[in-house]
Amino acid sequence: MKTVPGPTEHVVIVGAGLSGLAATLHLLGAGRRVTVVERDPGPGGRAGRLDLGGYLLDTGPTVLTMPHLADEAFAAVGDSLYRRVELMALHPAYRARFADGSHVDVHTDADAMEAEVRRFAGAAEAAGYRRLRSWLERLYRAQMRRFIDTNFDSPFQLLHPDLARLAALGGFGRLDARVGRFLTDERLRRVFCFQSLYAGVAPARALAAYAVIAYMDTVAGVFFPRGGMHALPRAMAEAAQDAGARFHWSAEVTELERSSGRVTAVHMASGERIACDAVVLTPDLPVVHRLLERVPRRPVRLRHSPSAVILHAGTDRTWPDLAHHTISFGAAWERTFDELTRTGELMSDPSLLITRPTTHDPQLAPPGRHLHYILAPCPNTTTGPRAGAWRELGPRYRDRLVRELERRGLHGLGESIEEETLVTPADWTSQGHAAGTPFSVSHTFAQTGPFRPRNLMRGYDNVVLAGCGTTPGVGVPTVLISGKLAAARITGPRIPTRSSRSLERVPSAAPSVKGTCDDPP
């Protein structure tokens, strides 16, 4: 593995999102001195926090999977995720509702899910679920160490026995078709395929290898931190500060000082200059390229994932049919993905994610009130409406979403809203996200593994990237890994901690008890 040459005693991290904080903890554990520069007033990045009239909103991720990856970062400095954050296992992890009025609760416990599938679709589908679960576990084992949790220097690193194992598992077939070998019920197939949208690829065109995302969602356990997802970056920042990291908040980096192919200092808008031996850049790729004053050379332009419209709604009531996470599927399926990724139209029959964080943490809203996070996938600004168009389109689309949800059973939603904010691709664009999407570069085959933008920058000896735009990709687990991989480029390989060794086994389903700060699960 290639590493940063020369001195690396003092590292500056640009960005205090999850990847930057993970890199910080791993670097501190390796004995480096670390300074973190963040343009926002506090940590989180995409996993931020907004106080809207007493409603405490998570601005980004709504769920934590694979928590041992976060614990690995804490363990690097002798700390523990479970000492800092109370995790609540979600049962069910999701509730899927379909246009025909049926629903299925998605459990990460094998026996509970088998029983639910039997209730929903019969004994044959329940047996198919068991075979699917076994396949997902084997797929995870074949991919994690060799193709996800690794720094690539060459495509030739793919030539390993694990590649043959992945091929034998059907990992290079199509996701929808492979899942269809186990489940014939089209509704159940959706439950194990829709996750490919996180990777920016329709299930009919996504590699079956991307079912590893479904493994994280439906097998490994789904958790919610008390205080919301923002509790995770807040705890990571506190652990890093206790371990010696220095933070600069509300500090925007405007320039990187360079000499002989190395970045020697970081300049901030305030005029302050911070000398460094190495730098880790975590912003979205256009911001990185602007700071480095370079345009990357790729034979084909990068393709970006679809975007999303998010309606944060603080309400005076809720609806008993909602779980913590509810996926409301429309009747359309393949047409929806064509609209999102090809034609650039807004979904004519949308599938929506409705999150109600007050299900498990009522303190996120004023007494007697409820918080709802409604996410509607939409085309990015390259494929669909441009950022400027959303200033007029956004309010109309918000009303359309409310009407659709009321039609699907959330009666009185519109009149129940006391506080709200709408986030559209225009907002993602203003935050510096390419193509107006928070989901960055899509995971086509040509943009995955060794073909994804590398975390080492050609022409700069001591610049390393982290975040969803580089390896291994989009999502909370992979972004945490990206921070660790960035740190390894500076420190070289380290002896695995007890937590990191746990990656070599398949994590069990979510524990049935709540973790507390004093009683780790």
Secondary structure, 3 states (H helix, E strand, C coil): CCCCCCCCCEEEEECCEHHHHHHHHHHHHCCCEEEEECCCCCCECCCCEEEECCEEEECCCCCEECHHHHHHHHHCCCCCHHHHCCEEECCCCEEEECCCCCEEEECCCHHHHHHHHHHHHCHHHHHHHHHHHHHHHHHHHHHHHHHHCCCCCCHHHHCCHHHHHHHHCCCCCEHHHHHHCCCCCHHHHHHCCHHHHHHCCCCCCCEHHHHHHHHHHHCCCEEEECCCCCHHHHHHHHHHHHCCCEEECCCCEEEEEEECCEEEEEEECCCCEEECCEEEECCCHHHHHHHHCCCCCCCCCCCECCEEEEEEEEECCCCCCCCCEEEECCCCCHHHHHHHHHHCCCCCCCCEEEECHHHCCHHHCCCCCEEEEEEEEECCCCCCCCHHHHHHHHHHHHHHHHHHHHHCCCCCHHHHEEEEEEECHHHHHHCCCHHHCCCCECCCHHHCHHHCCCCECCCCCCEEECCCCCCCCCCHHHHHHHHHHHHHHHHCCCCCCHHHHHHHCCCCCCCCCCCCCCCCC
